[in-house]
Amino acid sequence: MTATRDCTAPTLPRACLGTFPNAVNSIKNRVISFGGNAQIIDNPDNTLSARTINKTSWSSLLTCDTLDCVAGDDEVKDVKPSNFVNKNVSNDETVPFAGSLTIGTATDEYDVVTVNSTGTLNISHSIYNEFFIDKLDVGYQSIVNFEQGTYWIDELNLSSESILTVVGGGPVRLYVKNVIGWSSGVIINSPGAGLQGNTDELLMYFYNDVTMANQTTFSGSIFVTKDINLNQSGHFYGLITGENVTVGLSSQVTYDVNAYYGMSDITWCESGFEDVDDIVVSAPSNAVNCLPAEISIQVLDKNGDVIPDFEGVITLSTSSGHGDWSVAAAANGVLSNDMADDGLATYGMLEADLGVATLYLSNTHPESTTVSIKAQDITQTAIINFQAAGFIFSSIPTQISGKQSTAITLQAVETDLVTGACAPLLVNTQTVEMAVECLSPNNCGSASASIDGTNISSNILGSVSSYDNVVLNFGSSSDSDASFNLNYDNAGALRLWAQFELLLDNGNGSGNYISGSSNGFVVVPGGFCIEPSEANWPCTIPSLTANCSAFKQAGDNFNVNISAKVYEASNDYCSVASTTNFTGDVDLTHSLVSPTTASGGDAGVLSVNNVTLSAGAASFTANISDMGVYTLSAGGNSYLGATLFVNASVNIGRFYPKDFAIQSSSPATYSDANGSFTYTGQLESNTDGSIGYTLEPSFNFVVRGISNQTLKNYLAPLATTPTVTAAALSSQLGNEGSALNVSAGFSAGMLTGPDASFEFTYTFNNSDHFSFTRDTNSLIAPFNNDVSIQVAALTEPTDGVALANGPVLISGSGGWIYYGRLNIQNAYGPETASISQRWQMQYFDGTSFILNAFDNTTSYNITDIGVISVTDTGDTAAPLLSTDSTASVAAGATGFFSAGLINVLWSATNNGHFGNYLFPVTTESWFQYDWGGLGNVDPQGNVTFGQYRGHDRVIYWKEINY
């Protein structure tokens, strides 16, 4: 028998809307990612439940069909039906190649069910409605036909082009613990690849991660407790919720509202609907038999707000058992008024009604009847007195306190006894008695109401006795209605009344009155005055920058006064009178003014989202989680069934940070002045330390508020660049037992960020330079550069924000540090030949100075030889002169030491002079040494001319001149 589908209006209300608010949803507001040209189609809006939405940069299509999707919907909670049910039985079934098999007729528990290639498995629900399968292995191009029921599958393997089908209309519930394989081209509950099936027939629940293969087609609802990857080129129809959701390259998810209507049996998901807590019924107290009475209803939640997405059946009835119901043309639901004049009807309200409906009750019987309106388990009533003649007010909409209404019309009519139609009763200019009935509050107090400038009396609820005369022009019999304007200077719910004494032919009063009342209507405040009560709160001058005076640290409490006000055209609500009759809740919201959201600003969280006003005013304490300049807005929620206007305060702030906190750091790698080492105290020619960076160190920090919360709005124009105070330290101990001193030169580094974690990165400047101080403490054996940078302070000048967790050490590493010196060895030789003198670069090895054979970078200049002193003039008759010999180096007058050495040649002396030279060599401070116990000085050298080396084996040699 061919399955048929019910094509009537879907069952109300929709189920699981809270768990599946959109086509694609992220549990706990995690991440939804779109591959290139991946899309959601037909979603109700472009706002999804996610913290982050990623889109491939080169994608040419908009992720939400006509707009790009954005984050912002309410968080979707993780839901679980129960722990997975597993029977652990030994009962295998196998469908042979191209064969078929039906299971479910003898048992509902299976171990391994295998469907070989092109086979067909039928699962019958003729006996069982729940099935337990340890492993379902579906082969290539094979088919599994699921009849209505719940299926617990421990392991699921789907081979390429396999097909899962729902037969008989379902619903089918597949609870899958583990997906062990999912190949390409799988088709689930769909008539073919890329084709949509009936989404209300299937729900699949996965207890672990799911990665689908390319070109999957699926129709139904999917819930995954962990991550789901839809992969590439897939077509999905219905609803999908997972923790982190990936819509792969060219895949599409099409929203289908029908999926909700197939989940009415699901009890573990979130309904997404508020329960009805109250119904507001607005109806006239009096009506005439010739016209239907207009009755408006609003369905409210526990907060007194209209439920905008309510869907459900509303039952209508009258106590007299008379009357016929009709519905306004703007209504979207369906009215059912089956039997004439029995007072009974139902109205199926749809989401498109936004929780509001206007109905009409016609009653040809002069009587008083109680109208009952019921939704879910809530019932509200209104009493309407139907008369043959009376006043008819036009429907009065919500009014604004202190603002003149638009035209309201009033008719005096009577019912034609023959036709039942309305006939004019008053025409031309008439004096009508009019009054106000105070519904909520039930006593208007000192509030005043006027009609066309004439004050009219107010009366307490249920006792209208004080009227005032108002002159109205009802026109000719062809129009027979008068128009007027109302002004009321307070807030609340009101009803207007009119009465008129019919006259006798002689013009005297007859003692008979016609009367009538309007619908109950609400007068809302024009707006709200919202002002902090502490000093220094407005951020208006000089500008929305860091120059604006500081108010509170981000997250710190501040006191606020709020009052409801009469209408003010300029919106300066703090300058006008209060509506003291206003009592009720007012929603509070906040908006970020600076920095702007366009520049990356985050609105933060306002600690208070509503406040209760009494006698039109309230005081409360609030805080905003982030820094910046904000406005507070009040209103937008329901008040007596009407919606309050929303207005914002002037700019409040500036809210500023409490401190900085360093989160992590990256170490420095230091350069070496001489390839693999640096001399203690070594400097550059500009006197900078000769140690620099090969990799600049950095640290990450966050900006925090009063509760140590990370702030997101440390951005321009409110942020100022913080100043880093740093020092360089070494843990290397010197020969005096204390740590070595390090000299440092720091320049301003580079600040970047914030990143996705709202951390800023400070990277030190590549021009920073360092040197180990050369003193008696640093005369030690070579050691590895271990300079750490101590971040002692991180401050900004505007608010004195400082580092909370300092000082912080950033480690570093580099090459060897040598305590060096230049040693010039004494030289001697004959006056008749050049003498070679060795100049050595040395370092201290912990015991003595040895040749630094690694030094090939220290430069020399022969002109550094200072004034030569002749300490032995030799022959007094032919004395040695300082100019008799000159120094040279074979490689040139300037150059570099080679393996720590150069040989300086002193030329043979002029005229055979002999004697001794003593000379200093000007050198850098890090090559000086304390040669004589008087402090570090330049090295000196001796060259002796006319001295010969004897034989090494001669103990004593004396030269005798005759």
Number of C-alpha atoms within 10 A of each C-alpha: 4 5 7 8 9 6 6 6 9 13 14 17 21 23 23 23 20 16 24 28 24 27 24 24 27 32 27 17 22 19 22 27 18 25 21 20 21 29 24 26 20 17 21 14 13 20 17 26 26 25 18 17 20 14 19 15 10 9 15 10 15 16 27 24 18 15 13 15 22 19 17 14 16 15 19 23 16 18 14 16 11 7 8 14 17 16 14 13 13 10 13 14 16 16 22 16 15 13 15 18 15 14 15 18 12 9 12 18 20 23 20 19 20 19 28 23 21 20 23 23 25 18 20 20 18 10 11 16 15 15 20 21 25 25 22 21 20 30 24 21 21 26 24 24 18 26 20 23 17 19 20 22 24 24 17 20 18 26 22 23 24 26 26 20 21 20 19 17 16 18 21 25 21 18 21 23 21 17 21 14 17 21 18 19 24 25 27 25 24 22 16 14 17 20 15 21 22 22 26 23 25 28 25 16 19 23 19 15 18 21 16 22 21 21 24 26 29 29 29 27 26 21 26 25 21 18 21 25 17 25 21 22 21 27 22 32 28 28 28 27 27 30 24 23 26 24 27 23 20 19 25 26 26 23 21 24 21 18 25 25 19 25 22 16 10 14 12 12 19 18 20 17 18 14 17 18 18 23 23 21 21 20 27 25 20 24 32 29 26 24 21 19 24 21 21 18 18 22 28 23 18 12 12 20 21 26 23 19 18 26 23 19 19 18 18 22 23 23 15 14 14 19 24 22 25 17 19 14 8 9 18 17 19 14 20 16 18 13 11 12 16 18 24 22 20 18 23 18 26 22 18 14 20 18 21 22 20 18 20 18 23 21 25 19 18 14 16 17 21 15 23 18 20 18 21 13 9 14 17 14 19 17 16 21 19 26 23 21 25 25 26 25 24 16 19 18 15 17 24 23 26 24 19 18 19 14 13 16 17 23 22 26 24 23 21 15 10 6 9 14 13 18 18 19 19 22 19 13 13 16 14 18 18 25 27 27 25 23 19 18 16 15 16 24 14 10 15 16 20 19 19 16 13 14 18 20 19 26 22 18 17 10 9 16 12 15 18 17 18 20 17 19 18 23 16 13 13 10 11 20 26 22 17 17 15 20 22 23 26 30 30 26 25 25 22 23 23 24 20 22 16 16 13 11 8 7 8 10 13 12 10 11 13 18 22 27 26 25 27 23 23 25 25 29 31 27 28 31 23 24 21 20 14 12 7 15 21 22 24 16 10 10 12 20 20 21 14 19 22 20 20 23 26 27 27 19 16 17 13 16 15 23 25 34 29 26 25 17 9 6 16 17 23 19 11 15 16 26 27 24 25 25 20 16 17 23 17 19 19 19 19 21 17 27 24 18 13 7 12 14 20 20 23 19 15 17 15 15 13 15 18 15 19 16 14 21 22 16 18 16 14 17 18 23 25 31 34 36 30 25 21 19 22 26 22 17 21 20 24 19 24 21 16 23 17 18 20 22 22 18 20 23 27 28 28 31 29 26 23 25 20 21 13 13 18 15 17 23 20 22 21 20 20 18 13 13 21 27 24 27 25 27 21 12 9 7 9 18 22 23 27 24 21 13 16 19 22 21 21 21 22 24 27 26 24 18 12 17 16 24 24 24 29 27 19 16 17 21 18 16 15 19 14 19 14 18 18 22 21 17 13 17 14 17 14 12 9 12 15 21 21 19 15 21 15 17 13 16 18 13 16 12 16 19 11 8 10 17 22 20 22 20 19 22 17 17 14 19 23 22 26 28 18 20 16 13 16 23 20 22 17 21 15 14 25 21 27 21 23 17 20 16 20 24 19 18 11 16 16 13 18 20 23 15 15 15 16 18 19 20 18 20 16 22 21 19 25 26 27 27 27 23 25 20 14 16 20 20 19 18 23 16 15 19 21 20 21 16 19 23 26 23 26 18 18 13 8 10 16 16 19 20 15 16 22 17 15 15 11 17 16 16 12 12 15 14 12 17 15 20 15 17 19 18 11 9 8 12 17 25 20 18 10 16 20 13 16 18 18 10 11 11 13 15 16 17 20 18 16 19 21 21 18 22 19 23 18 21 23 14 12 16 23 26 21 22 23 18 18 18 22 18 17 15 16 20 24 19 18 13 13 8 8 8 11 16 19 20 20 18 19 20 21 22 30 19 15 11 8 10 9 6 6 7 7 7 8 5 5 5 4 3
